[in-house]
Amino acid sequence: MPRPVPVLPEGVDPAWLPVRAFRPIGTRRTLIRGSGPLVETVHGEVAEACARFGGRVERDAAPGPFDLVLELTGSGDDSSEAFGYERGRGCTTVTATGARGLLYGFFHVVRLGEAAFVGEAQQALHEPALALRMLDHWDNVAVHPVMGQVERGYAGGSLFWAAGRARGELERVRAYGRLLAACGINAVAVNNVNVHEVEARLLTDRIGEVADIAGALRPYGIRTHLSVTFAAPIVLGGLETADPLDGRVREWWAGAVARVHEAIPDFGGFVVKADSEGQPGPFAYGRTHADGANMLAAALEPYGGTVHWRAFVYDHRQDWRDRTTDRARAAYDHFVPLDGEFAANAVLQVKHGPMDFQVREPVSPLISAMSHTTLAVELQATQEYTGQQRHVCWLGPMWSEVLRFLGDQEGPAFEELVAVSNVGDDPFWTGHPLAQANLYTFGRLAWQPDADPGGILDEWIRLSFGTGPAAGLHAVLDGSWRTYEKYTAPLGVGFMVQPGHHYGPSVDGYEYSPWGTYHFADRDGVGVDRSVASGTGYAGQYAKAWAEVYESAESCPDELLLFFHHVPYGHVLKSGRTVIQHIYDTHFEGVAEAEAAARVWESLAGLVTPARHARVAELFEEQLRSAREWRDQINSYFLRKSGVPDAEGRVIY
Amino acid sequence: MPRPVPVLPEGVDPAWLPVRAFRPIGTRRTLIRGSGPLVETVHGEVAEACARFGGRVERDAAPGPFDLVLELTGSGDDSSEAFGYERGRGCTTVTATGARGLLYGFFHVVRLGEAAFVGEAQQALHEPALALRMLDHWDNVAVHPVMGQVERGYAGGSLFWAAGRARGELERVRAYGRLLAACGINAVAVNNVNVHEVEARLLTDRIGEVADIAGALRPYGIRTHLSVTFAAPIVLGGLETADPLDGRVREWWAGAVARVHEAIPDFGGFVVKADSEGQPGPFAYGRTHADGANMLAAALEPYGGTVHWRAFVYDHRQDWRDRTTDRARAAYDHFVPLDGEFAANAVLQVKHGPMDFQVREPVSPLISAMSHTTLAVELQATQEYTGQQRHVCWLGPMWSEVLRFLGDQEGPAFEELVAVSNVGDDPFWTGHPLAQANLYTFGRLAWQPDADPGGILDEWIRLSFGTGPAAGLHAVLDGSWRTYEKYTAPLGVGFMVQPGHHYGPSVDGYEYSPWGTYHFADRDGVGVDRSVASGTGYAGQYAKAWAEVYESAESCPDELLLFFHHVPYGHVLKSGRTVIQHIYDTHFEGVAEAEAAARVWESLAGLVTPARHARVAELFEEQLRSAREWRDQINSYFLRKSGVPDAEGRVIY
């Protein structure tokens, strides 16, 4: 039985799967071969398209001719996600040995649109570069008194939970899974890595609620993962210890996983934030993080599950007066000594930068230093530090830079890509309609990390908006990350944000805090000396070539200069500008660019739906207000401190 | 029937009314003459003391001899609070024409202790300088999501309310009223001036809960007041307007007051925060604050009630870039044009300084500029900006400076003194046991504004602790306000606090905010130019003599220099030190003084109760940590900005 396509609730934006995107398939004759649940999903998709546009869909041995053949060549048990694609003699053929491959092949055809049905195409094998492409939802079950329903969420409530309960709106979850499958995402963690009291119980007596979500996502090839607390044996199991080497603890976890597996046969595994920002972990028992992760890995192993163990471990109670501690060093210092000790299904999940999702950071040196450990790189789609989905900030170029940097390394790469979700129950899914581009781009980059992000954006625009507003949307989005970078914290220094909520500027907001996030600006200069020669030594954590580049202020790239070096305001950048003049210039430029983008958006009225246009136009007002606030605070701060006037005499307060 | 003395709940600190304080009366023979409820209160007090210590109390025509005669000479209807006091021929005599006068005379004897029963004393009339001596409780009925049960409360929950309901612990409220009467306070407003949804209903269907509190406070001569929302006719009355000149609105208020008066015959009146920090007010209807206040005054007038109308009106959405607006000017600019327009029972309640209860501010020029308006001066006993009852900070000297400044003015003075309460359900009433001194001192200064605060403190110490630890307590408390001033924001500049909760340093925390609280520090200097010649003109709001003093940096007192002037770091103070060296010196001194105070406190173990000693010792740990944090942040900030090294080469980070 073909599985019906999920129906979007009234008023919810179709994102990159509008009805229009299915016209090329829906007007044609399609044959589907094979059996199994995901084949029925594909059949339901094609049938829905044909019902709408007058095409036809047949199964198995039906007589042709066909414009499109989608064929599962094996039994479907094959876990491969690859598919073959070719076109000849007027017929487009997708073949796959695994059911998920067929699903991805189908969406490949959707993405190609009419281009899938013209000309010839040689047989080509498409397969994802990374086996796991996961979204981590920082969704709380209960509303957290400070963090709310979704921690760092800027898109309304959670798709899964509301005020302590499962929402039970599974049709919307199915529609969500469909969007994710269409861009290649195959795993979702359904709750916040900060596991509070209510959320802890998802692992045990509330696993049924997780199973319902898993059931809704499964038809689109998505496995469900769960964030758990390391202290679960104590808080849920009534033990007096969570020591990973304690037999009763190991037994408790084994039993817990067995029960989870009964409820969710294809359960993906756990995500764990341990010994991090106050969460419990193995340190309390004198055990290593490998001990902790491996204990959970052992419990999951019989069922093919994985533990994602986050490497975000640092001292968040640092004394700002202590110049010997450097938070940027922490993940490397903690985990490199453990390389080789992690089980095969214990995945170390490492944030892409050494700090915390700033608009500009160097790539974490840990990622290239763990030859004998399975790694997941974690990106942040939710725009915590990049405008909180009130600012346009397409992160594709940033992510692509990170992935290419890693692709160019000699050392081992990584096997998985994870992003913190930017999705909520907002009608546009992501709050800011244009933030959908980040979600889509993440999925496509996770499938092919060396893909051209501009091409991905183009694909997203075509699917979501059609070709009419494409030039305008590129103008608004292409440079938006660099625009955001320009009007916020300069030259890689980071963290000049309001403490707590992290929106808007506060240059000294984290300067005298325990969080390890300092810029050390004084009347003479600014930046953090992380060189080996005179600083914290962080630069020395990189392989030789990059260590040398970062070690000296002369060779360090401009955009990371203040991350690695404390320099005088008069220091001349490679661009030829002084640091102080660069600060002024980029802040004026950034606002001007945002203003220009808002004008472009204005001109797109009539080319995009009124709902999208109105929402984005409204958000641009806030973006411009905020960008000007950033410009003026940053410029005023540095003028007051440096005393150096702007060479162009512009207004600085 | 003598009214029994309220029984303190187990573990609650007796504050300045320990049993011991009643021994001088309790061991003697007392005659009480007169009748009425407050006479019964006094009789109950004396009877309780005699029961404990073996003395004797008689009524009216009983035969002598007596050591003490307490006589109500009139019917008790006299509203006078005055009492006569004399001693001769072995007998101490207190006479009063009003019942409250007798009560205050009784507590006068308590405060005198044994000294009331030795020697001779000429007949003297004691009467309060100010008719109304009020505590405003910023207590919420429901727990506010940000502000909690008590807004800016640092002493646990509320005595009156808990989680949306009346606590109903009226015995504790009675004990509270007794403490207040013993230091001369005669009015209490029982809820927060920010009137939220639940709290609004105290005026109507929940007035019974207020009446219960009023009933508990009445036997100690305390009238109860209520904070109301100006929008009450809309939110409670179902009208579509709260326009003070609208007949239906006036009618609604008249009816509401009539019903309040039925429940509370001696109801004191309303406290209103209107058009202030988001609260509704007459501006919405194009009416003046006099229109608003007079409408409420008219409703209260038939019952002898008063409206306290707060003058805390300013633009809390200021643009920090706008140097033409000065929050310090706001109250004067708003209210001076209305002088003479307020009804006789409409009291304008003015904060003592022009900003908001900083550790050092000049006295508000508004207070001396309203010849034709009844004024209440508002102090803040709750230590919002003065250490939040985790730091020892006895505010007596600050308040005394303010009151003496006002006493020295030629213009009209003020008729009432109000303090924001520092009391909660904490066993020590005020969280920090030594913060009780602020509550006591407020009451005594409200009775006699020109009293020597050191004498009041001495009185408080003798009552609360006896004479043993007196020298030590003076050492800890006498200079504590100046110590706190030294290690926090320098030279009157104010507001270098963490935004929101206002605890701990953040030099730039309010520098780029909409709150109108700036210091304008740059690499060359710091401070706000409020002169007439080159600044905001605020200095010109004072009468000529003070306007001239404040106008120039040369004549401005050191401690207010940065409030009135922006000066270079090298500016030489009257003390002979430069501004920058003053900043360094005072911050090192302040911490050293706090450390010395902590050592003195340590030495008092054995001289104060173990419970008090332990609580204060624990709080000193936090005070020292916080004081060092203040020292280091402020010094680092100004060293980084000025580049001027400390002349003594001490450690600055």
Interface residues (C-beta under 8 A of the other chain):
Chain A: P145 W320 R321 P505 S506 V507 D508 G509 Y512 A521 D522 R523 D524 E629 D632 Q633 S636 Y637 L639 R640 K641 S642 G643 Y653
Chain B: P145 W320 R321 R323 P505 S506 V507 D508 G509 Y512 F520 A521 D522 R523 D524 E629 D632 Q633 S636 Y637 L639 R640 K641 S642 G643 Y653
